[in-house]
């Protein structure tokens, strides 16, 4: 006995399949990540030049906000049935950088 529901066209493009090639979404995610890193880098330079605690707090703060923003975009793309894993990867990458930069405010103090 064969289940005909499994062969329906709606099931052919589920999340298990690896049809996640979308150059436009990839470009948008890379541009977003590079912009967030550039802002955090500018805050890091300000921390190093002025020994500012506020600028030091901005470094991990910007990276965390960027990671959360990427996860919000992940949800939006998922709801639109788009290629969401690209944005999820961008979010995890920014959160990883956030964890690495948590010591920056302590170095400025």
C-alpha positions in Angstrom: 0.0 0.0 0.0 1.5 3.3 -1.1 0.7 6.6 0.5 0.0 9.1 -2.3 0.3 12.1 0.0 4.0 11.8 0.1 4.3 12.2 -3.6 2.4 15.5 -3.7 4.1 18.6 -5.2 3.8 20.5 -1.9 6.1 17.9 -0.1 8.8 18.2 -2.8 10.3 21.4 -1.5 10.5 20.9 2.3 13.2 21.9 4.6 14.9 18.5 4.5 15.8 18.9 0.8 18.9 21.0 0.1 17.5 23.4 -2.4 18.8 26.4 -0.6 20.6 28.2 -3.4 19.6 31.8 -3.6 22.4 34.2 -4.6 20.2 37.3 -3.9 19.5 36.3 -0.3 23.1 35.3 0.2 24.3 38.7 -1.0 21.8 40.5 1.3 22.9 38.4 4.3 26.6 39.0 3.6 26.0 42.7 3.2 24.1 42.8 6.4 26.8 40.9 8.3 29.6 43.1 6.9 27.7 46.3 7.8 27.2 45.1 11.4 30.9 44.1 11.7 31.9 47.5 10.2 29.8 49.3 12.9 31.2 47.2 15.6 34.7 47.7 14.3 34.2 51.5 14.3 33.1 51.2 17.9 36.2 49.1 18.7 38.5 51.8 17.1 36.7 54.4 19.2 37.3 52.3 22.3 41.0 52.0 21.5 41.5 55.7 20.7 39.5 57.3 23.4 39.5 54.6 26.1 35.7 55.1 26.2 33.7 52.6 28.2 30.5 53.5 26.3 32.2 52.7 23.0 33.5 49.5 24.5 29.9 48.5 25.5 28.7 49.3 22.0 31.0 46.6 20.4 29.2 43.5 21.8 25.9 45.4 21.9 26.0 46.1 18.2 27.0 42.5 17.4 24.2 41.1 19.6 21.6 43.5 18.1 22.8 42.4 14.6 22.5 38.8 15.5 19.0 39.2 16.8 18.1 41.2 13.6 19.4 38.4 11.5 17.2 35.9 13.4 14.2 38.2 12.9 15.0 38.2 9.1 15.3 34.4 9.3 11.8 34.2 10.6 10.5 36.6 8.0 12.1 34.7 5.1 10.8 31.4 6.6 7.3 32.7 6.8 7.6 33.8 3.1 8.8 30.2 2.3 12.2 31.5 1.2 15.7 30.3 1.8 16.0 31.0 5.5 19.1 29.0 6.5 21.3 31.7 5.0 20.0 34.2 7.5 20.2 31.7 10.3 23.9 31.2 9.6 24.4 35.0 9.6 22.7 35.3 13.0 24.8 32.5 14.5 28.0 34.0 13.1 27.2 37.4 14.6 26.3 35.9 18.0 29.6 34.0 17.9 31.4 37.3 17.4 29.3 38.8 20.2 30.6 36.2 22.6 34.2 36.7 21.5 33.9 40.5 22.0 32.3 40.4 25.5 35.6 41.3 27.0 36.1 44.5 25.1 34.3 46.7 27.7 36.4 45.3 30.5 39.6 46.1 28.6 38.5 49.7 28.2 37.7 50.2 31.9 
